[in-house]
Amino acid sequence: MHHPELSLAGKLDSGLTKCLRSILGGVKVSGLWLLGLLTLASLPWMIFEYDDGLADLSLLEWGFMPVLALLLWRHIRYCQHFSTGFWLGLSRLLIAQGIMATVSLVILGACATLLAQIEHPDELLRLLVQEDPLDKLLAFGCVLLAMYLAIPKSVPASLSQPTTVHTRVEPELFAPAKETGL
């Protein structure tokens, strides 16, 4: 079906919409990337919170570090297998961490909103600042889940399509046509 050409105002509106979508998409990806980077960069402070070195590590943290190393090795192997490249693999990893951190922050905000509705808001403050092993387990679990889900699953589209070289093909005359002089 043939669509009529847009007017100048329609072309400007369409161009502005496309420009704003690309800007918002870039802001979204860079925000998720930075949030994922902050999540991974905060892990050493979360693990070594008392500055006692290896004596500071709990059993949960001793278990978390080898699993994190194995999942990172798995991520690197999948990136090599699918020829993803270092930067695209790192970007996938950081965006997955950023998405998981965003989901965690939304859940934390929803819980805080529900707890703020109760009669004693000082209970909310006490619950948010208290040290709980369940909080650390949940935080480490989210990091590991995001690392597990961040692997590439196929070859990037730019690498999967073979490059074709356009060459001019001359028509070939059939044998009976050559004999008749055509």
Order of alpha helices (4+ residues) and beta strands (2+ residues): alpha-alpha-alpha-alpha-alpha-alpha-alpha-alpha
